[in-house]
Amino acid sequence: MFDQTLIQALRTAEQTYDRVIRRWGNIPFAQSCVYDWVWSEEFCLLCHALSEIEKGRVRVYIMHAFGVHPWPWHRQPSPPPREY
């Protein structure tokens, strides 16, 4: 069951990634979309038969496969300028 779910999850993540790349050509945005997908309700429904540990393994595998890191992709606002 785990292997079938992993293969299906990888296919869906790849479709999401490819759709974003074809439309916008923005790799960081595509990675961000994959990150959003692995935490979505759709992902949970796909993995409903898996335990929480197995869901986590699938998430980590997908994030690793697409070079996704669990932190914001865009620069954080810089601190306010200093007054001299």
mmCIF file of the N, C-alpha and C atoms, coordinates in Angstrom:
data_MODEL
# 
_entry.id   MODEL 
# 
loop_
_atom_site.group_PDB 
_atom_site.id 
_atom_site.type_symbol 
_atom_site.label_atom_id 
_atom_site.label_alt_id 
_atom_site.label_comp_id 
_atom_site.label_asym_id 
_atom_site.label_entity_id 
_atom_site.label_seq_id 
_atom_site.pdbx_PDB_ins_code 
_atom_site.Cartn_x 
_atom_site.Cartn_y 
_atom_site.Cartn_z 
_atom_site.occupancy 
_atom_site.B_iso_or_equiv 
_atom_site.pdbx_formal_charge 
_atom_site.auth_seq_id 
_atom_site.auth_comp_id 
_atom_site.auth_asym_id 
_atom_site.auth_atom_id 
_atom_site.pdbx_PDB_model_num 
ATOM 1   N N  . MET A 1 1  ? 0.822  -1.196 0.000   1.00 0.00 ? 1  MET A N  1 
ATOM 2   C CA . MET A 1 1  ? 0.000  0.000  0.000   1.00 0.00 ? 1  MET A CA 1 
ATOM 3   C C  . MET A 1 1  ? 0.864  1.258  0.000   1.00 0.00 ? 1  MET A C  1 
ATOM 4   N N  . PHE A 1 2  ? 1.928  1.249  0.784   1.00 0.00 ? 2  PHE A N  1 
ATOM 5   C CA . PHE A 1 2  ? 2.803  2.420  0.866   1.00 0.00 ? 2  PHE A CA 1 
ATOM 6   C C  . PHE A 1 2  ? 3.401  2.745  -0.495  1.00 0.00 ? 2  PHE A C  1 
ATOM 7   N N  . ASP A 1 3  ? 3.899  1.719  -1.193  1.00 0.00 ? 3  ASP A N  1 
ATOM 8   C CA . ASP A 1 3  ? 4.549  1.947  -2.490  1.00 0.00 ? 3  ASP A CA 1 
ATOM 9   C C  . ASP A 1 3  ? 3.578  2.506  -3.521  1.00 0.00 ? 3  ASP A C  1 
ATOM 10  N N  . GLN A 1 4  ? 2.365  1.988  -3.561  1.00 0.00 ? 4  GLN A N  1 
ATOM 11  C CA . GLN A 1 4  ? 1.367  2.492  -4.509  1.00 0.00 ? 4  GLN A CA 1 
ATOM 12  C C  . GLN A 1 4  ? 1.018  3.945  -4.215  1.00 0.00 ? 4  GLN A C  1 
ATOM 13  N N  . THR A 1 5  ? 0.848  4.260  -2.954  1.00 0.00 ? 5  THR A N  1 
ATOM 14  C CA . THR A 1 5  ? 0.527  5.629  -2.569  1.00 0.00 ? 5  THR A CA 1 
ATOM 15  C C  . THR A 1 5  ? 1.683  6.564  -2.889  1.00 0.00 ? 5  THR A C  1 
ATOM 16  N N  . LEU A 1 6  ? 2.908  6.119  -2.638  1.00 0.00 ? 6  LEU A N  1 
ATOM 17  C CA . LEU A 1 6  ? 4.079  6.936  -2.951  1.00 0.00 ? 6  LEU A CA 1 
ATOM 18  C C  . LEU A 1 6  ? 4.158  7.228  -4.447  1.00 0.00 ? 6  LEU A C  1 
ATOM 19  N N  . ILE A 1 7  ? 3.934  6.222  -5.272  1.00 0.00 ? 7  ILE A N  1 
ATOM 20  C CA . ILE A 1 7  ? 3.983  6.413  -6.729  1.00 0.00 ? 7  ILE A CA 1 
ATOM 21  C C  . ILE A 1 7  ? 2.900  7.394  -7.174  1.00 0.00 ? 7  ILE A C  1 
ATOM 22  N N  . GLN A 1 8  ? 1.687  7.237  -6.654  1.00 0.00 ? 8  GLN A N  1 
ATOM 23  C CA . GLN A 1 8  ? 0.599  8.150  -7.016  1.00 0.00 ? 8  GLN A CA 1 
ATOM 24  C C  . GLN A 1 8  ? 0.891  9.568  -6.530  1.00 0.00 ? 8  GLN A C  1 
ATOM 25  N N  . ALA A 1 9  ? 1.429  9.701  -5.332  1.00 0.00 ? 9  ALA A N  1 
ATOM 26  C CA . ALA A 1 9  ? 1.763  11.024 -4.802  1.00 0.00 ? 9  ALA A CA 1 
ATOM 27  C C  . ALA A 1 9  ? 2.864  11.678 -5.631  1.00 0.00 ? 9  ALA A C  1 
ATOM 28  N N  . LEU A 1 10 ? 3.853  10.907 -6.042  1.00 0.00 ? 10 LEU A N  1 
ATOM 29  C CA . LEU A 1 10 ? 4.912  11.453 -6.895  1.00 0.00 ? 10 LEU A CA 1 
ATOM 30  C C  . LEU A 1 10 ? 4.362  11.912 -8.240  1.00 0.00 ? 10 LEU A C  1 
ATOM 31  N N  . ARG A 1 11 ? 3.453  11.140 -8.817  1.00 0.00 ? 11 ARG A N  1 
ATOM 32  C CA . ARG A 1 11 ? 2.837  11.545 -10.092 1.00 0.00 ? 11 ARG A CA 1 
ATOM 33  C C  . ARG A 1 11 ? 2.088  12.865 -9.945  1.00 0.00 ? 11 ARG A C  1 
ATOM 34  N N  . THR A 1 12 ? 1.304  12.976 -8.892  1.00 0.00 ? 12 THR A N  1 
ATOM 35  C CA . THR A 1 12 ? 0.528  14.194 -8.682  1.00 0.00 ? 12 THR A CA 1 
ATOM 36  C C  . THR A 1 12 ? 1.442  15.384 -8.428  1.00 0.00 ? 12 THR A C  1 
ATOM 37  N N  . ALA A 1 13 ? 2.476  15.194 -7.627  1.00 0.00 ? 13 ALA A N  1 
ATOM 38  C CA . ALA A 1 13 ? 3.429  16.278 -7.363  1.00 0.00 ? 13 ALA A CA 1 
ATOM 39  C C  . ALA A 1 13 ? 4.136  16.687 -8.650  1.00 0.00 ? 13 ALA A C  1 
ATOM 40  N N  . GLU A 1 14 ? 4.494  15.711 -9.471  1.00 0.00 ? 14 GLU A N  1 
ATOM 41  C CA . GLU A 1 14 ? 5.162  16.015 -10.737 1.00 0.00 ? 14 GLU A CA 1 
ATOM 42  C C  . GLU A 1 14 ? 4.235  16.785 -11.675 1.00 0.00 ? 14 GLU A C  1 
ATOM 43  N N  . GLN A 1 15 ? 2.962  16.418 -11.715 1.00 0.00 ? 15 GLN A N  1 
ATOM 44  C CA . GLN A 1 15 ? 2.000  17.150 -12.538 1.00 0.00 ? 15 GLN A CA 1 
ATOM 45  C C  . GLN A 1 15 ? 1.864  18.590 -12.058 1.00 0.00 ? 15 GLN A C  1 
ATOM 46  N N  . THR A 1 16 ? 1.797  18.776 -10.752 1.00 0.00 ? 16 THR A N  1 
ATOM 47  C CA . THR A 1 16 ? 1.714  20.122 -10.187 1.00 0.00 ? 16 THR A CA 1 
ATOM 48  C C  . THR A 1 16 ? 2.943  20.933 -10.555 1.00 0.00 ? 16 THR A C  1 
ATOM 49  N N  . TYR A 1 17 ? 4.111  20.352 -10.370 1.00 0.00 ? 17 TYR A N  1 
ATOM 50  C CA . TYR A 1 17 ? 5.381  21.017 -10.674 1.00 0.00 ? 17 TYR A CA 1 
ATOM 51  C C  . TYR A 1 17 ? 5.455  21.382 -12.159 1.00 0.00 ? 17 TYR A C  1 
ATOM 52  N N  . ASP A 1 18 ? 5.149  20.420 -13.030 1.00 0.00 ? 18 ASP A N  1 
ATOM 53  C CA . ASP A 1 18 ? 5.224  20.655 -14.476 1.00 0.00 ? 18 ASP A CA 1 
ATOM 54  C C  . ASP A 1 18 ? 4.240  21.720 -14.935 1.00 0.00 ? 18 ASP A C  1 
ATOM 55  N N  . ARG A 1 19 ? 3.041  21.705 -14.378 1.00 0.00 ? 19 ARG A N  1 
ATOM 56  C CA . ARG A 1 19 ? 2.030  22.698 -14.756 1.00 0.00 ? 19 ARG A CA 1 
ATOM 57  C C  . ARG A 1 19 ? 2.517  24.110 -14.436 1.00 0.00 ? 19 ARG A C  1 
ATOM 58  N N  . VAL A 1 20 ? 3.119  24.300 -13.283 1.00 0.00 ? 20 VAL A N  1 
ATOM 59  C CA . VAL A 1 20 ? 3.627  25.621 -12.895 1.00 0.00 ? 20 VAL A CA 1 
ATOM 60  C C  . VAL A 1 20 ? 4.810  26.017 -13.767 1.00 0.00 ? 20 VAL A C  1 
ATOM 61  N N  . ILE A 1 21 ? 5.714  25.082 -14.037 1.00 0.00 ? 21 ILE A N  1 
ATOM 62  C CA . ILE A 1 21 ? 6.878  25.382 -14.880 1.00 0.00 ? 21 ILE A CA 1 
ATOM 63  C C  . ILE A 1 21 ? 6.424  25.779 -16.282 1.00 0.00 ? 21 ILE A C  1 
ATOM 64  N N  . ARG A 1 22 ? 5.483  25.047 -16.855 1.00 0.00 ? 22 ARG A N  1 
ATOM 65  C CA . ARG A 1 22 ? 5.014  25.373 -18.205 1.00 0.00 ? 22 ARG A CA 1 
ATOM 66  C C  . ARG A 1 22 ? 4.329  26.728 -18.255 1.00 0.00 ? 22 ARG A C  1 
ATOM 67  N N  . ARG A 1 23 ? 3.597  27.056 -17.204 1.00 0.00 ? 23 ARG A N  1 
ATOM 68  C CA . ARG A 1 23 ? 2.840  28.309 -17.226 1.00 0.00 ? 23 ARG A CA 1 
ATOM 69  C C  . ARG A 1 23 ? 3.699  29.516 -16.895 1.00 0.00 ? 23 ARG A C  1 
ATOM 70  N N  . TRP A 1 24 ? 4.510  29.428 -15.837 1.00 0.00 ? 24 TRP A N  1 
ATOM 71  C CA . TRP A 1 24 ? 5.274  30.591 -15.388 1.00 0.00 ? 24 TRP A CA 1 
ATOM 72  C C  . TRP A 1 24 ? 6.781  30.442 -15.547 1.00 0.00 ? 24 TRP A C  1 
ATOM 73  N N  . GLY A 1 25 ? 7.287  29.237 -15.657 1.00 0.00 ? 25 GLY A N  1 
ATOM 74  C CA . GLY A 1 25 ? 8.728  29.039 -15.796 1.00 0.00 ? 25 GLY A CA 1 
ATOM 75  C C  . GLY A 1 25 ? 9.514  29.436 -14.561 1.00 0.00 ? 25 GLY A C  1 
ATOM 76  N N  . ASN A 1 26 ? 8.880  29.359 -13.404 1.00 0.00 ? 26 ASN A N  1 
ATOM 77  C CA . ASN A 1 26 ? 9.490  29.820 -12.162 1.00 0.00 ? 26 ASN A CA 1 
ATOM 78  C C  . ASN A 1 26 ? 9.718  28.612 -11.243 1.00 0.00 ? 26 ASN A C  1 
ATOM 79  N N  . ILE A 1 27 ? 10.962 28.166 -11.142 1.00 0.00 ? 27 ILE A N  1 
ATOM 80  C CA . ILE A 1 27 ? 11.277 26.972 -10.352 1.00 0.00 ? 27 ILE A CA 1 
ATOM 81  C C  . ILE A 1 27 ? 10.960 27.155 -8.868  1.00 0.00 ? 27 ILE A C  1 
ATOM 82  N N  . PRO A 1 28 ? 11.374 28.265 -8.227  1.00 0.00 ? 28 PRO A N  1 
ATOM 83  C CA . PRO A 1 28 ? 11.027 28.411 -6.804  1.00 0.00 ? 28 PRO A CA 1 
ATOM 84  C C  . PRO A 1 28 ? 9.517  28.399 -6.553  1.00 0.00 ? 28 PRO A C  1 
ATOM 85  N N  . PHE A 1 29 ? 8.746  28.990 -7.462  1.00 0.00 ? 29 PHE A N  1 
ATOM 86  C CA . PHE A 1 29 ? 7.292  28.975 -7.296  1.00 0.00 ? 29 PHE A CA 1 
ATOM 87  C C  . PHE A 1 29 ? 6.745  27.557 -7.457  1.00 0.00 ? 29 PHE A C  1 
ATOM 88  N N  . ALA A 1 30 ? 7.301  26.797 -8.401  1.00 0.00 ? 30 ALA A N  1 
ATOM 89  C CA . ALA A 1 30 ? 6.877  25.404 -8.591  1.00 0.00 ? 30 ALA A CA 1 
ATOM 90  C C  . ALA A 1 30 ? 7.191  24.582 -7.343  1.00 0.00 ? 30 ALA A C  1 
ATOM 91  N N  . GLN A 1 31 ? 8.363  24.799 -6.759  1.00 0.00 ? 31 GLN A N  1 
ATOM 92  C CA . GLN A 1 31 ? 8.722  24.089 -5.531  1.00 0.00 ? 31 GLN A CA 1 
ATOM 93  C C  . GLN A 1 31 ? 7.779  24.478 -4.395  1.00 0.00 ? 31 GLN A C  1 
ATOM 94  N N  . SER A 1 32 ? 7.426  25.752 -4.333  1.00 0.00 ? 32 SER A N  1 
ATOM 95  C CA . SER A 1 32 ? 6.505  26.219 -3.307  1.00 0.00 ? 32 SER A CA 1 
ATOM 96  C C  . SER A 1 32 ? 5.127  25.578 -3.478  1.00 0.00 ? 32 SER A C  1 
ATOM 97  N N  . CYS A 1 33 ? 4.697  25.405 -4.723  1.00 0.00 ? 33 CYS A N  1 
ATOM 98  C CA . CYS A 1 33 ? 3.406  24.753 -4.990  1.00 0.00 ? 33 CYS A CA 1 
ATOM 99  C C  . CYS A 1 33 ? 3.432  23.290 -4.563  1.00 0.00 ? 33 CYS A C  1 
ATOM 100 N N  . VAL A 1 34 ? 4.550  22.618 -4.792  1.00 0.00 ? 34 VAL A N  1 
ATOM 101 C CA . VAL A 1 34 ? 4.682  21.226 -4.343  1.00 0.00 ? 34 VAL A CA 1 
ATOM 102 C C  . VAL A 1 34 ? 4.626  21.178 -2.818  1.00 0.00 ? 34 VAL A C  1 
ATOM 103 N N  . TYR A 1 35 ? 5.312  22.116 -2.164  1.00 0.00 ? 35 TYR A N  1 
ATOM 104 C CA . TYR A 1 35 ? 5.278  22.178 -0.697  1.00 0.00 ? 35 TYR A CA 1 
ATOM 105 C C  . TYR A 1 35 ? 3.844  22.379 -0.203  1.00 0.00 ? 35 TYR A C  1 
ATOM 106 N N  . ASP A 1 36 ? 3.115  23.300 -0.834  1.00 0.00 ? 36 ASP A N  1 
ATOM 107 C CA . ASP A 1 36 ? 1.718  23.523 -0.448  1.00 0.00 ? 36 ASP A CA 1 
ATOM 108 C C  . ASP A 1 36 ? 0.883  22.264 -0.655  1.00 0.00 ? 36 ASP A C  1 
ATOM 109 N N  . TRP A 1 37 ? 1.158  21.547 -1.753  1.00 0.00 ? 37 TRP A N  1 
ATOM 110 C CA . TRP A 1 37 ? 0.371  20.350 -2.046  1.00 0.00 ? 37 TRP A CA 1 
ATOM 111 C C  . TRP A 1 37 ? 0.596  19.256 -1.005  1.00 0.00 ? 37 TRP A C  1 
ATOM 112 N N  . VAL A 1 38 ? 1.841  19.053 -0.552  1.00 0.00 ? 38 VAL A N  1 
ATOM 113 C CA . VAL A 1 38 ? 2.079  17.972 0.415   1.00 0.00 ? 38 VAL A CA 1 
ATOM 114 C C  . VAL A 1 38 ? 1.448  18.265 1.775   1.00 0.00 ? 38 VAL A C  1 
ATOM 115 N N  . TRP A 1 39 ? 1.004  19.490 2.009   1.00 0.00 ? 39 TRP A N  1 
ATOM 116 C CA . TRP A 1 39 ? 0.300  19.810 3.250   1.00 0.00 ? 39 TRP A CA 1 
ATOM 117 C C  . TRP A 1 39 ? -1.185 20.073 3.002   1.00 0.00 ? 39 TRP A C  1 
ATOM 118 N N  . SER A 1 40 ? -1.671 19.728 1.809   1.00 0.00 ? 40 SER A N  1 
ATOM 119 C CA . SER A 1 40 ? -3.059 20.017 1.457   1.00 0.00 ? 40 SER A CA 1 
ATOM 120 C C  . SER A 1 40 ? -4.005 18.887 1.880   1.00 0.00 ? 40 SER A C  1 
ATOM 121 N N  . GLU A 1 41 ? -5.285 19.208 1.809   1.00 0.00 ? 41 GLU A N  1 
ATOM 122 C CA . GLU A 1 41 ? -6.325 18.216 2.085   1.00 0.00 ? 41 GLU A CA 1 
ATOM 123 C C  . GLU A 1 41 ? -6.305 17.108 1.028   1.00 0.00 ? 41 GLU A C  1 
ATOM 124 N N  . GLU A 1 42 ? -6.004 17.482 -0.219  1.00 0.00 ? 42 GLU A N  1 
ATOM 125 C CA . GLU A 1 42 ? -5.924 16.496 -1.307  1.00 0.00 ? 42 GLU A CA 1 
ATOM 126 C C  . GLU A 1 42 ? -4.868 15.431 -1.004  1.00 0.00 ? 42 GLU A C  1 
ATOM 127 N N  . PHE A 1 43 ? -3.716 15.865 -0.486  1.00 0.00 ? 43 PHE A N  1 
ATOM 128 C CA . PHE A 1 43 ? -2.662 14.921 -0.118  1.00 0.00 ? 43 PHE A CA 1 
ATOM 129 C C  . PHE A 1 43 ? -3.142 13.999 1.000   1.00 0.00 ? 43 PHE A C  1 
ATOM 130 N N  . CYS A 1 44 ? -3.805 14.564 1.991   1.00 0.00 ? 44 CYS A N  1 
ATOM 131 C CA . CYS A 1 44 ? -4.306 13.748 3.109   1.00 0.00 ? 44 CYS A CA 1 
ATOM 132 C C  . CYS A 1 44 ? -5.319 12.709 2.635   1.00 0.00 ? 44 CYS A C  1 
ATOM 133 N N  . LEU A 1 45 ? -6.165 13.092 1.684   1.00 0.00 ? 45 LEU A N  1 
ATOM 134 C CA . LEU A 1 45 ? -7.129 12.131 1.146   1.00 0.00 ? 45 LEU A CA 1 
ATOM 135 C C  . LEU A 1 45 ? -6.428 11.023 0.369   1.00 0.00 ? 45 LEU A C  1 
ATOM 136 N N  . LEU A 1 46 ? -5.384 11.379 -0.357  1.00 0.00 ? 46 LEU A N  1 
ATOM 137 C CA . LEU A 1 46 ? -4.623 10.378 -1.107  1.00 0.00 ? 46 LEU A CA 1 
ATOM 138 C C  . LEU A 1 46 ? -3.952 9.382  -0.161  1.00 0.00 ? 46 LEU A C  1 
ATOM 139 N N  . CYS A 1 47 ? -3.479 9.877  0.970   1.00 0.00 ? 47 CYS A N  1 
ATOM 140 C CA . CYS A 1 47 ? -2.723 9.047  1.920   1.00 0.00 ? 47 CYS A CA 1 
ATOM 141 C C  . CYS A 1 47 ? -3.570 8.594  3.108   1.00 0.00 ? 47 CYS A C  1 
ATOM 142 N N  . HIS A 1 48 ? -4.881 8.570  2.965   1.00 0.00 ? 48 HIS A N  1 
ATOM 143 C CA . HIS A 1 48 ? -5.749 8.267  4.102   1.00 0.00 ? 48 HIS A CA 1 
ATOM 144 C C  . HIS A 1 48 ? -5.494 6.891  4.712   1.00 0.00 ? 48 HIS A C  1 
ATOM 145 N N  . ALA A 1 49 ? -5.005 5.938  3.933   1.00 0.00 ? 49 ALA A N  1 
ATOM 146 C CA . ALA A 1 49 ? -4.785 4.579  4.444   1.00 0.00 ? 49 ALA A CA 1 
ATOM 147 C C  . ALA A 1 49 ? -3.436 4.421  5.144   1.00 0.00 ? 49 ALA A C  1 
ATOM 148 N N  . LEU A 1 50 ? -2.607 5.452  5.094   1.00 0.00 ? 50 LEU A N  1 
ATOM 149 C CA . LEU A 1 50 ? -1.271 5.361  5.687   1.00 0.00 ? 50 LEU A CA 1 
ATOM 150 C C  . LEU A 1 50 ? -1.273 5.887  7.117   1.00 0.00 ? 50 LEU A C  1 
ATOM 151 N N  . SER A 1 51 ? -0.313 5.430  7.892   1.00 0.00 ? 51 SER A N  1 
ATOM 152 C CA . SER A 1 51 ? -0.138 5.962  9.244   1.00 0.00 ? 51 SER A CA 1 
ATOM 153 C C  . SER A 1 51 ? 0.504  7.344  9.150   1.00 0.00 ? 51 SER A C  1 
ATOM 154 N N  . GLU A 1 52 ? 0.533  8.059  10.244  1.00 0.00 ? 52 GLU A N  1 
ATOM 155 C CA . GLU A 1 52 ? 1.139  9.395  10.256  1.00 0.00 ? 52 GLU A CA 1 
ATOM 156 C C  . GLU A 1 52 ? 2.625  9.337  9.906   1.00 0.00 ? 52 GLU A C  1 
ATOM 157 N N  . ILE A 1 53 ? 3.305  8.318  10.376  1.00 0.00 ? 53 ILE A N  1 
ATOM 158 C CA . ILE A 1 53 ? 4.737  8.173  10.068  1.00 0.00 ? 53 ILE A CA 1 
ATOM 159 C C  . ILE A 1 53 ? 4.934  7.930  8.576   1.00 0.00 ? 53 ILE A C  1 
ATOM 160 N N  . GLU A 1 54 ? 4.090  7.095  7.990   1.00 0.00 ? 54 GLU A N  1 
ATOM 161 C CA . GLU A 1 54 ? 4.208  6.835  6.553   1.00 0.00 ? 54 GLU A CA 1 
ATOM 162 C C  . GLU A 1 54 ? 3.867  8.076  5.734   1.00 0.00 ? 54 GLU A C  1 
ATOM 163 N N  . LYS A 1 55 ? 2.864  8.850  6.178   1.00 0.00 ? 55 LYS A N  1 
ATOM 164 C CA . LYS A 1 55 ? 2.553  10.117 5.497   1.00 0.00 ? 55 LYS A CA 1 
ATOM 165 C C  . LYS A 1 55 ? 3.762  11.044 5.537   1.00 0.00 ? 55 LYS A C  1 
ATOM 166 N N  . GLY A 1 56 ? 4.397  11.104 6.681   1.00 0.00 ? 56 GLY A N  1 
ATOM 167 C CA . GLY A 1 56 ? 5.595  11.932 6.816   1.00 0.00 ? 56 GLY A CA 1 
ATOM 168 C C  . GLY A 1 56 ? 6.706  11.464 5.896   1.00 0.00 ? 56 GLY A C  1 
ATOM 169 N N  . ARG A 1 57 ? 6.876  10.155 5.781   1.00 0.00 ? 57 ARG A N  1 
ATOM 170 C CA . ARG A 1 57 ? 7.898  9.615  4.869   1.00 0.00 ? 57 ARG A CA 1 
ATOM 171 C C  . ARG A 1 57 ? 7.604  10.011 3.429   1.00 0.00 ? 57 ARG A C  1 
ATOM 172 N N  . VAL A 1 58 ? 6.329  9.938  3.029   1.00 0.00 ? 58 VAL A N  1 
ATOM 173 C CA . VAL A 1 58 ? 5.954  10.331 1.669   1.00 0.00 ? 58 VAL A CA 1 
ATOM 174 C C  . VAL A 1 58 ? 6.233  11.816 1.463   1.00 0.00 ? 58 VAL A C  1 
ATOM 175 N N  . ARG A 1 59 ? 5.861  12.650 2.444   1.00 0.00 ? 59 ARG A N  1 
ATOM 176 C CA . ARG A 1 59 ? 6.120  14.098 2.334   1.00 0.00 ? 59 ARG A CA 1 
ATOM 177 C C  . ARG A 1 59 ? 7.607  14.383 2.168   1.00 0.00 ? 59 ARG A C  1 
ATOM 178 N N  . VAL A 1 60 ? 8.419  13.781 3.015   1.00 0.00 ? 60 VAL A N  1 
ATOM 179 C CA . VAL A 1 60 ? 9.864  14.020 2.959   1.00 0.00 ? 60 VAL A CA 1 
ATOM 180 C C  . VAL A 1 60 ? 10.436 13.537 1.635   1.00 0.00 ? 60 VAL A C  1 
ATOM 181 N N  . TYR A 1 61 ? 9.992  12.394 1.158   1.00 0.00 ? 61 TYR A N  1 
ATOM 182 C CA . TYR A 1 61 ? 10.493 11.859 -0.111  1.00 0.00 ? 61 TYR A CA 1 
ATOM 183 C C  . TYR A 1 61 ? 10.159 12.800 -1.265  1.00 0.00 ? 61 TYR A C  1 
ATOM 184 N N  . ILE A 1 62 ? 8.916  13.286 -1.305  1.00 0.00 ? 62 ILE A N  1 
ATOM 185 C CA . ILE A 1 62 ? 8.505  14.199 -2.377  1.00 0.00 ? 62 ILE A CA 1 
ATOM 186 C C  . ILE A 1 62 ? 9.269  15.513 -2.284  1.00 0.00 ? 62 ILE A C  1 
ATOM 187 N N  . MET A 1 63 ? 9.386  16.058 -1.087  1.00 0.00 ? 63 MET A N  1 
ATOM 188 C CA . MET A 1 63 ? 10.109 17.325 -0.933  1.00 0.00 ? 63 MET A CA 1 
ATOM 189 C C  . MET A 1 63 ? 11.565 17.164 -1.350  1.00 0.00 ? 63 MET A C  1 
ATOM 190 N N  . HIS A 1 64 ? 12.172 16.049 -1.019  1.00 0.00 ? 64 HIS A N  1 
ATOM 191 C CA . HIS A 1 64 ? 13.556 15.799 -1.415  1.00 0.00 ? 64 HIS A CA 1 
ATOM 192 C C  . HIS A 1 64 ? 13.668 15.645 -2.934  1.00 0.00 ? 64 HIS A C  1 
ATOM 193 N N  . ALA A 1 65 ? 12.720 14.944 -3.535  1.00 0.00 ? 65 ALA A N  1 
ATOM 194 C CA . ALA A 1 65 ? 12.756 14.700 -4.982  1.00 0.00 ? 65 ALA A CA 1 
ATOM 195 C C  . ALA A 1 65 ? 12.657 15.989 -5.790  1.00 0.00 ? 65 ALA A C  1 
ATOM 196 N N  . PHE A 1 66 ? 11.955 16.987 -5.267  1.00 0.00 ? 66 PHE A N  1 
ATOM 197 C CA . PHE A 1 66 ? 11.762 18.240 -5.999  1.00 0.00 ? 66 PHE A CA 1 
ATOM 198 C C  . PHE A 1 66 ? 12.608 19.387 -5.446  1.00 0.00 ? 66 PHE A C  1 
ATOM 199 N N  . GLY A 1 67 ? 13.514 19.091 -4.542  1.00 0.00 ? 67 GLY A N  1 
ATOM 200 C CA . GLY A 1 67 ? 14.399 20.127 -4.004  1.00 0.00 ? 67 GLY A CA 1 
ATOM 201 C C  . GLY A 1 67 ? 13.675 21.152 -3.154  1.00 0.00 ? 67 GLY A C  1 
ATOM 202 N N  . VAL A 1 68 ? 12.630 20.716 -2.475  1.00 0.00 ? 68 VAL A N  1 
ATOM 203 C CA . VAL A 1 68 ? 11.815 21.613 -1.659  1.00 0.00 ? 68 VAL A CA 1 
ATOM 204 C C  . VAL A 1 68 ? 12.391 21.672 -0.253  1.00 0.00 ? 68 VAL A C  1 
ATOM 205 N N  . HIS A 1 69 ? 12.490 22.886 0.280   1.00 0.00 ? 69 HIS A N  1 
ATOM 206 C CA . HIS A 1 69 ? 12.960 23.082 1.649   1.00 0.00 ? 69 HIS A CA 1 
ATOM 207 C C  . HIS A 1 69 ? 11.826 23.674 2.476   1.00 0.00 ? 69 HIS A C  1 
ATOM 208 N N  . PRO A 1 70 ? 11.653 23.238 3.697   1.00 0.00 ? 70 PRO A N  1 
ATOM 209 C CA . PRO A 1 70 ? 10.517 23.706 4.500   1.00 0.00 ? 70 PRO A CA 1 
ATOM 210 C C  . PRO A 1 70 ? 10.729 25.069 5.146   1.00 0.00 ? 70 PRO A C  1 
ATOM 211 N N  . TRP A 1 71 ? 11.029 26.059 4.342   1.00 0.00 ? 71 TRP A N  1 
ATOM 212 C CA . TRP A 1 71 ? 11.083 27.433 4.833   1.00 0.00 ? 71 TRP A CA 1 
ATOM 213 C C  . TRP A 1 71 ? 10.676 28.352 3.700   1.00 0.00 ? 71 TRP A C  1 
ATOM 214 N N  . PRO A 1 72 ? 10.391 29.615 3.983   1.00 0.00 ? 72 PRO A N  1 
ATOM 215 C CA . PRO A 1 72 ? 9.878  30.517 2.944   1.00 0.00 ? 72 PRO A CA 1 
ATOM 216 C C  . PRO A 1 72 ? 10.843 30.653 1.772   1.00 0.00 ? 72 PRO A C  1 
ATOM 217 N N  . TRP A 1 73 ? 10.274 30.757 0.581   1.00 0.00 ? 73 TRP A N  1 
ATOM 218 C CA . TRP A 1 73 ? 11.091 30.879 -0.627  1.00 0.00 ? 73 TRP A CA 1 
ATOM 219 C C  . TRP A 1 73 ? 11.514 32.307 -0.885  1.00 0.00 ? 73 TRP A C  1 
ATOM 220 N N  . HIS A 1 74 ? 10.722 33.241 -0.463  1.00 0.00 ? 74 HIS A N  1 
ATOM 221 C CA . HIS A 1 74 ? 11.015 34.637 -0.761  1.00 0.00 ? 74 HIS A CA 1 
ATOM 222 C C  . HIS A 1 74 ? 11.736 35.274 0.412   1.00 0.00 ? 74 HIS A C  1 
ATOM 223 N N  . ARG A 1 75 ? 12.548 36.239 0.095   1.00 0.00 ? 75 ARG A N  1 
ATOM 224 C CA . ARG A 1 75 ? 13.283 36.923 1.161   1.00 0.00 ? 75 ARG A CA 1 
ATOM 225 C C  . ARG A 1 75 ? 12.313 37.531 2.161   1.00 0.00 ? 75 ARG A C  1 
ATOM 226 N N  . GLN A 1 76 ? 12.706 37.472 3.377   1.00 0.00 ? 76 GLN A N  1 
ATOM 227 C CA . GLN A 1 76 ? 11.903 38.084 4.417   1.00 0.00 ? 76 GLN A CA 1 
ATOM 228 C C  . GLN A 1 76 ? 12.150 39.586 4.395   1.00 0.00 ? 76 GLN A C  1 
ATOM 229 N N  . PRO A 1 77 ? 11.194 40.361 4.864   1.00 0.00 ? 77 PRO A N  1 
ATOM 230 C CA . PRO A 1 77 ? 11.399 41.808 4.870   1.00 0.00 ? 77 PRO A CA 1 
ATOM 231 C C  . PRO A 1 77 ? 12.663 42.164 5.647   1.00 0.00 ? 77 PRO A C  1 
ATOM 232 N N  . SER A 1 78 ? 13.377 43.090 5.107   1.00 0.00 ? 78 SER A N  1 
ATOM 233 C CA . SER A 1 78 ? 14.605 43.503 5.779   1.00 0.00 ? 78 SER A CA 1 
ATOM 234 C C  . SER A 1 78 ? 14.254 44.354 6.995   1.00 0.00 ? 78 SER A C  1 
ATOM 235 N N  . PRO A 1 79 ? 15.171 44.434 7.936   1.00 0.00 ? 79 PRO A N  1 
ATOM 236 C CA . PRO A 1 79 ? 14.901 45.256 9.116   1.00 0.00 ? 79 PRO A CA 1 
ATOM 237 C C  . PRO A 1 79 ? 14.776 46.726 8.708   1.00 0.00 ? 79 PRO A C  1 
ATOM 238 N N  . PRO A 1 80 ? 14.133 47.519 9.522   1.00 0.00 ? 80 PRO A N  1 
ATOM 239 C CA . PRO A 1 80 ? 13.981 48.933 9.165   1.00 0.00 ? 80 PRO A CA 1 
ATOM 240 C C  . PRO A 1 80 ? 15.346 49.615 9.045   1.00 0.00 ? 80 PRO A C  1 
ATOM 241 N N  . PRO A 1 81 ? 15.442 50.590 8.163   1.00 0.00 ? 81 PRO A N  1 
ATOM 242 C CA . PRO A 1 81 ? 16.732 51.272 8.005   1.00 0.00 ? 81 PRO A CA 1 
ATOM 243 C C  . PRO A 1 81 ? 17.123 52.017 9.274   1.00 0.00 ? 81 PRO A C  1 
ATOM 244 N N  . ARG A 1 82 ? 18.400 52.106 9.479   1.00 0.00 ? 82 ARG A N  1 
ATOM 245 C CA . ARG A 1 82 ? 18.899 52.835 10.654  1.00 0.00 ? 82 ARG A CA 1 
ATOM 246 C C  . ARG A 1 82 ? 18.860 54.336 10.397  1.00 0.00 ? 82 ARG A C  1 
ATOM 247 N N  . GLU A 1 83 ? 18.569 55.042 11.427  1.00 0.00 ? 83 GLU A N  1 
ATOM 248 C CA . GLU A 1 83 ? 18.619 56.505 11.317  1.00 0.00 ? 83 GLU A CA 1 
ATOM 249 C C  . GLU A 1 83 ? 19.966 56.961 11.832  1.00 0.00 ? 83 GLU A C  1 
ATOM 250 N N  . TYR A 1 84 ? 20.631 57.787 11.060  1.00 0.00 ? 84 TYR A N  1 
ATOM 251 C CA . TYR A 1 84 ? 21.956 58.281 11.457  1.00 0.00 ? 84 TYR A CA 1 
ATOM 252 C C  . TYR A 1 84 ? 21.874 59.688 11.964  1.00 0.00 ? 84 TYR A C  1 
# 
